């Protein structure tokens, strides 16, 4: 029985591996013109498959131009992961929405993918007869100022080229330029002749209204000479070709007059605003730390163009913001920029705390009108925190009438307290006329030692150690730390920064110089003066 289980275990492992294996499909682009090829990539991590996918389902809608296989072994945290990819070049036979059907590899099956094939006329000008030519086109003839226009450069070649090709850098005055993704290469049939295509796309953001002209772009390359060379060791024969695109005008419209003057200018194709909480604020108590994340995602603008979102400045909430997270994503319709702002919110009181509506004004460039995207207002119900309650005598009990014995003991304790108070006042009156020769012995650290602890911790930019040293120093002062902060504004600001570093993720970036400067510059009337002074010696001429 044991031997049978040992033989069955590898079989079960192989069966589980085959069931977990998947065949994923992806394309390099989802929109293309008629006559252009698209690359389909099939990927699997099933090491038990040694065949290749069945491509017979593609023959009805596509012409398979080529297939190549790539094997790859990746190592992550000591685990080896082998993957196999098949890259298939397809030429659609029809226009419109064309579905790449599911393909089979063993027991695994890929998902269907839909691509849009746009009908386009074959070129009939003289350039189509040239072995190399270049096209430049814009997705629109006019845009608003600081809005996105997409420039597409396509280089066609019907002959082989050496790898010394180059394209002049795109430079446009008064405009920001962002390249969209990597350079694409594919094939296209023009007048029955197969051409290789090199495609580059750019997002252009004009900074001023008026007429903007995109200068011609120049492509240079060496054509491969198919004629045999007599000297095989000499330089490779070939002809240097240099072609240029036509200049393109772009009309830049100013900001509409109906746009609010006090709102940031946001021309975009689409905009979304969302929020998330960690943890969810359903059962919040005083002193709990809540993280609120606001995410602004805009189609047609880069993340650097997105404004800051309104801060959550609400009475009853202490706010500690983090640095915003910016990211860009390229798509077929340009750049999708996103800005995420996170802030730690700490309730300082119980009850209902109302959060206002978050509203973003933007201009819809696709439908050409003003829009508002907003998050609705919400109310946080904050409960008391039992761990922060201070035990107090039960005041709800009915007071009882004291008897004579209780009153007698109360009178006696009052008399004793009065006598000790008079005695203490007399000793103080006598001691104030005595010379301060010797310093009183201390049972704990001296104020100077505590100040040195604060100095070392703050200059080391350690918020936790600074807070401990600050609390120890404050316990030897005649008033609380809160009272000192209320009277001295620089100390209050420095304490807010220290609390922000303790509550949020920015603690590693906290700088303690401002707090140390505030402690050293507290007015003399509000701090305990060290009679020893900085030198650690008694005064030379005591008063």
LOFIDREN-840589 format. One record per residue (C-alpha): residue in three letters; x, y, z. Coordinates in steps of 0.05 Angstrom, whole numbers, plus 32768, in hexadecimal, padded with zeros to 4 digits. Example, Ala and Ser with C-alpha at 12.3 -4.5 7.8 and 13.67 -1.06 7.14 Angstrom:
<pts>
ALA80F67FA6809C
SER81117FEB808F
</pts>
This chain:
<pts>
UNK800080008000
UNK803980308010
UNK805A80217FCD
UNK8018802F7FA9
UNK801180727FCD
UNK805980857FB9
UNK804980777F70
UNK8006809C7F74
UNK802380DB7F92
UNK804B80F37F55
UNK800E80E47F29
UNK7FE281107F55
UNK801681487F54
UNK801A81467F07
UNK7FCD81467F03
UNK7FC981837F31
UNK7FFE81A77F08
UNK7FD9819A7EC7
UNK7F9881B37EE5
UNK7FBA81F37F00
UNK7FDD82027EBE
UNK7FBD82387E92
UNK7FC582507E4B
UNK7FC1829C7E4A
UNK7FB982C57E0A
UNK7FCA830F7DFD
UNK7FD5833D7DC2
UNK800583767DB8
UNK7FCC83A57DA4
UNK7F8183A17D9F
UNK7F7683D57D67
UNK7F9783D07D22
UNK7F8B83E47CDB
UNK7F7883B47CA4
UNK7FB583937C84
UNK7FDD83977CC6
UNK7FF4835C7CEF
UNK7FEA83507D39
UNK801483257D67
UNK7FF082F17D92
UNK801782D67DCE
UNK800482947DEF
UNK802682847E32
UNK802582487E60
UNK804C82307E9D
UNK803981E77E94
UNK807C81C37E8C
UNK805981827E79
UNK8043819E7E36
UNK807581917DFE
UNK8049819F7DC2
UNK803081E07DA4
UNK7FEB82007DA3
UNK7FB981EC7D6F
UNK7FB282287D3F
UNK7F7F820A7D11
UNK7F4882357D30
UNK7F6A82747D16
UNK7F6882627CCC
UNK7F21827B7CC1
UNK7F2D82C37CD6
UNK7F7982CC7CD4
UNK7FB582BD7CAA
UNK7FED82A17CD5
UNK802D82C57CBE
UNK805E82A67CEF
UNK806782827D32
UNK80A282817D61
UNK80AB82617DA5
UNK80D0827E7DE2
UNK80E382557E1F
UNK80F582797E5F
UNK810A82657EA6
UNK810182967EDF
UNK811A828F7F26
UNK80F582B47F5D
UNK810482A97FA8
UNK812682677F98
UNK80EB824C7F6F
UNK80F5823D7F25
UNK80BB824E7EF6
UNK80BF82377EAE
UNK809382597E7A
UNK8088824C7E30
UNK806F82817DFF
UNK8057827B7DB8
UNK805782BE7D92
UNK802982B97D55
UNK802582EF7D1E
UNK7FDE82F57D03
UNK7FC1831C7CC8
UNK7F7583267CCF
UNK7F4C83147C92
UNK7F10833F7CA5
UNK7F0383857CC0
UNK7EDB83997CFE
UNK7ED983727D3F
UNK7F0183327D34
UNK7F0482FD7D6B
UNK7F4282D47D75
UNK7F2382917D8A
UNK7F3982667DC5
UNK7F76823A7DB5
UNK7F8481F67DD2
UNK7FC581DB7DF1
UNK7FBA81977E10
UNK7F8381A07E44
UNK7F8E81EB7E4A
UNK7F67821E7E21
UNK7F7382697E16
UNK7F3F829F7E1C
UNK7F2282C27DDE
UNK7F3C83087DCD
UNK7F18833C7DA2
UNK7F40836D7D76
UNK7F2583A87D4E
UNK7F3C83A97D05
UNK7F3083EE7CE6
UNK7F2683F27C9B
UNK7F5A841D7C77
UNK7F67842C7C2E
UNK7FA784147C0E
UNK7FD8844A7BFE
UNK7FD684627BB7
UNK8009849A7BB7
UNK805084957B9F
UNK806A84877BE5
UNK804C84427BE4
UNK807D84307BAD
UNK80B984457BD7
UNK80DE840E7BFD
UNK80DC843A7C3C
UNK80AB84717C4F
UNK809084917C8F
UNK804B84A67CA5
UNK803884D67CDE
UNK7FF084E07CF6
UNK7FCA84FF7D30
UNK7F8D84E17D51
UNK7F6A85257D4D
UNK7F7485687D2A
UNK7F6585957D66
UNK7F6D858E7DB1
UNK7F6685BA7DEE
UNK7FA385D87E0E
UNK7FC885A57E3A
UNK7F9B856D7E1F
UNK7FB6852F7DFE
UNK7FC185257DB4
UNK7FDF84E37D9B
UNK801384E47D64
UNK802084A27D40
UNK805E84977D15
UNK8060845A7CE7
UNK809D84487CBE
UNK808F84177C84
UNK80C483EF7C61
UNK80BC83BA7C2B
UNK810683A97C2C
UNK813483907C63
UNK815983C47C8D
UNK819983C17CB5
UNK819483CF7D00
UNK81B484147CF8
UNK817184377CEE
UNK816284777D15
UNK812984A97D1D
UNK813184F37D2C
UNK811B85057D73
UNK80D685227D79
UNK80DB856A7D90
UNK809F85997D94
UNK80A485DF7DB1
UNK807285F17DE8
UNK805B85A87DF1
UNK8068856E7E20
UNK8076852B7DFE
UNK806D84E57E1C
UNK807D84A57DF5
UNK804484727DF8
UNK8060842D7E05
UNK8098840B7DDE
UNK80A4840B7D93
UNK807783DA7D6F
UNK808A83B17D32
UNK8059838C7D05
UNK8049837F7CBC
UNK8016839E7C8C
UNK8002838D7C44
UNK800083CB7C17
UNK7FEA83C07BCE
UNK7FFA83767BD6
UNK804183847BEE
UNK805583707C35
UNK807483AA7C5D
UNK809583A97CA1
UNK807B83E07CCF
UNK809F84047D09
UNK806C842A7D33
UNK8078845E7D69
UNK804284857D8E
UNK804884C57DB7
UNK801984ED7DE4
UNK801F85387DD7
UNK8006856C7E09
UNK800785B37DEC
UNK801585E87E20
UNK7FFA86257DFA
UNK7FBD86307DCE
UNK7FC486417D84
UNK7FE0861B7D48
UNK801485E67D58
UNK803D85C77D1F
UNK805D85837D26
UNK809D85847CFE
UNK80AF854C7CCD
UNK80D1850F7CEB
UNK810D84F17CC6
UNK811C84A67CC3
UNK815F848C7CA9
UNK817584447C9D
UNK81A1841A7C71
UNK817E83EB7C40
UNK819983A47C3A
UNK81B683987BF5
UNK81A183537BDE
UNK81D783517BA8
UNK821283247BBB
UNK825283487BD0
UNK829583357BB3
UNK82BA83457BF4
UNK829983217C2D
UNK82C9833F7C60
UNK82BB83887C4A
UNK828483B67C62
UNK823C83A07C56
UNK821F83BE7C16
UNK81E083E67C1B
UNK81BF84277C0A
UNK81B2845E7C3D
UNK816984757C3D
UNK814E84B37C5F
UNK810384C27C5F
UNK80DA84F87C82
UNK809284FF7C96
UNK8065853A7C86
UNK805B85727CB9
UNK8018856F7CDE
UNK7FF185AC7CF8
UNK7FCC85A67D3B
UNK7F9985DA7D53
UNK7F9E85E77D9E
UNK7F5E86047DBD
UNK7F60862E7DFC
UNK7F3E861C7E3D
UNK7EF286257E37
UNK7ED486647E57
UNK7EA1863A7E7C
UNK7ED686157EA3
UNK7EDA862B7EED
UNK7F12865C7EF9
UNK7F2686407F3D
UNK7F2985F77F27
UNK7F6785D57F0A
UNK7F6385CB7EBF
UNK7F5785817EB0
UNK7F4985717E67
UNK7F4085257E62
UNK7F1B84EF7E3C
UNK7F0384CD7E7C
UNK7F0D84D67EC7
UNK7EFD84AA7F03
UNK7F0284B87F4E
UNK7F0184817F83
UNK7F1184777FCD
UNK7F24843D7FFA
UNK7F2D84358046
UNK7F5B840A806F
UNK7F3B83F3809C
UNK7EF38401808B
UNK7ED9843980B8
UNK7E9B841380CF
UNK7EB184088117
UNK7EDF84428127
UNK7EF58458816C
UNK7F1984958185
UNK7F64848F8178
UNK7F5D845B8140
UNK7F8784668102
UNK7F61846480BF
UNK7F838467807B
UNK7F5A84898045
UNK7F7284817FFC
UNK7F5784AF7FC5
UNK7F68849A7F7D
UNK7F6084C87F41
UNK7F6684A47EFD
UNK7F6584CE7EBE
UNK7F6684B67E76
UNK7F8C84E77E4A
UNK7FB985097E7E
UNK7FFB84F57E9D
UNK7FFF84EC7EE9
UNK802B852A7EEF
UNK7FF185547ED4
UNK7FC0853E7F09
UNK7FB1856E7F43
UNK7FB1855E7F8D
UNK7F6F85467FA9
UNK7F4B856C7FE1
UNK7F66855D8026
UNK7F3A8540805D
UNK7F3C857C808C
UNK7F04856B80BC
UNK7EFA857F8105
UNK7F0585418130
UNK7F36851E8101
UNK7F8185238104
UNK7F9E851D80BE
UNK7FE3850180AB
UNK7FEC84FF805F
UNK801D84D38038
UNK804184E37FF8
UNK801484DB7FBA
UNK8020849E7F8D
UNK802284B07F42
UNK8021847E7F09
UNK8015847D7EBD
UNK7FF984477E91
UNK7FFB84447E44
UNK7FBE842E7E1D
UNK7FA584307DD5
UNK7F8584747DE4
UNK7FC284937E05
UNK7FD9849D7E4D
UNK7FAF848C7E8A
UNK7FCC84B27EC6
UNK7FBA84A37F0E
UNK7FC784C67F4F
UNK7FBB84A47F93
UNK7FBB84CC7FD3
UNK7FBC84A98016
UNK7FB284C9805A
UNK7FAD84AE80A1
UNK7F7084C880C6
UNK7F6D84C28113
UNK7F2B84D48135
UNK7F3685008172
UNK7EED8501818B
UNK7EB184D4818C
UNK7E7084DE8167
UNK7E5E84ED811F
UNK7E96850A80F3
UNK7E7F852280AF
UNK7EAE851C8073
UNK7E9E854D803A
UNK7E93853C7FF2
UNK7ED285357FC7
UNK7EC585577F84
UNK7EF2855B7F46
UNK7EE285887F0B
UNK7EFB85747EC6
UNK7EED857F7E7C
UNK7ED685447E53
UNK7EFD854A7E12
UNK7ED785107DF2
UNK7E92852F7DFB
UNK7EAC85777E01
UNK7E89858E7E41
UNK7E95859B7E8B
UNK7E8E85617EBC
UNK7E9385547F08
UNK7EAB85147F27
UNK7EA0850E7F72
UNK7E9F84E17FAE
UNK7E6184E97FDA
UNK7E6685048021
UNK7E6784D18059
UNK7E6284D080A4
UNK7E9184AB80D3
UNK7E7284918113
UNK7EAA84928147
UNK7EA1846E8189
UNK7EC5847981CB
UNK7F05845181D5
UNK7F03842C8218
UNK7F4F8428821A
UNK7F5384748219
UNK7F1E847F8250
UNK7F3784998294
UNK7F19847682D0
UNK7EEF84A882F7
UNK7EC6849F8337
UNK7E7F8489832C
UNK7E5984CB832B
UNK7E1684AC831E
UNK7E0D84928365
UNK7DE184BA8394
UNK7E0B84DC83CA
UNK7DFE84C28410
UNK7DF984EF844D
UNK7E3A84ED8474
UNK7E3884DC84BD
UNK7E5A850284F6
UNK7E9884D384F7
UNK7EA484E084AD
UNK7E9F852B84B7
UNK7ED0852784F1
UNK7F04850284C9
UNK7EFA85338490
UNK7F05856F84BD
UNK7F44854F84DB
UNK7F6285408497
UNK7F5485888481
UNK7F7785A384BF
UNK7FB4857784B4
UNK7FB8858C846B
UNK7FB585D5847F
UNK7FED85CC84B2
UNK801A85A88480
UNK800D85DE844D
UNK80228615847E
UNK806085ED8491
UNK807485E48449
UNK806A862D843A
UNK809786408475
UNK80CE8611845E
UNK80CA862D8418
UNK80CE86758433
UNK810D8663845B
UNK812D863C8422
UNK8125867483EF
UNK8156869F8416
UNK818C86698419
UNK81C4866B83E5
UNK81BF863683AE
UNK8203861683B9
UNK81F585CD83AE
UNK81C685AF837C
UNK818F85818398
UNK819A8538838B
UNK816E851B8356
UNK815084D68356
UNK814584D5830A
UNK816684F182CC
UNK8175853B82CD
UNK8151856B829E
UNK819285758278
UNK81988529826E
UNK815185268254
UNK815E855F8224
UNK819C853A820A
UNK817084FD81FE
UNK813F852781D6
UNK8178854681AE
UNK81978502819D
UNK815584E28189
UNK813D851D815F
UNK81808526813B
UNK817E84DB812C
UNK813984E6810C
UNK811B84AF8137
UNK80D284C18145
UNK80C5848A8179
UNK8103849881A3
UNK80F684E3819E
UNK80AF84D981B8
UNK80C784B081F4
UNK80FD84E38206
UNK80CB851D81FD
UNK809984FC822D
UNK80CF84F18262
UNK80E68539825D
UNK809E8554825F
UNK8090852F82A1
UNK80C4855C82C4
UNK80A6859D82A9
UNK807685CA82D1
UNK804185C4829A
UNK802B858E8269
UNK804685868222
UNK800185998207
UNK800385DB822E
UNK804885EC8214
UNK803385DC81CC
UNK7FF5860981D4
UNK8020864481E9
UNK805A863981B8
UNK8045862F816F
UNK808786128155
UNK808385DB8189
UNK803B85CC8174
UNK804F85C6812B
UNK808A8599813C
UNK805E856B8166
UNK802D8565812D
UNK8065854F80FF
UNK807D851C8133
UNK803684FF813B
UNK803084FB80F0
UNK807084D280EC
UNK805684A38123
UNK801184988103
UNK8022849580B8
UNK80558473808B
UNK808084B18086
UNK80A484A380C8
UNK80E3848F80A4
UNK80E784D48083
UNK80DB84FC80C3
UNK810E853280D4
UNK81158544811E
UNK813B85868118
UNK80FC85B0811C
UNK80E6858F815D
UNK812A8597817D
UNK812C85E08168
UNK80E785EB8186
UNK80FB85CB81C9
UNK813985F681CE
UNK8114863781BE
UNK80D8863081EE
UNK80D186738213
UNK80F386748257
UNK80B2867F827C
UNK8097863D8260
UNK80CF860D8270
UNK80F685F382AB
UNK8139861682AF
UNK817485E982BF
UNK819B860B82F8
UNK81DA85E782E4
UNK81D88601829D
UNK81FA85E58260
UNK823E85E08282
UNK822685B282BA
UNK824785DF82F1
UNK822586098327
UNK82228655831C
UNK8261867B832F
UNK823B86B48353
UNK81FB86988371
UNK81C586CA837F
</pts>
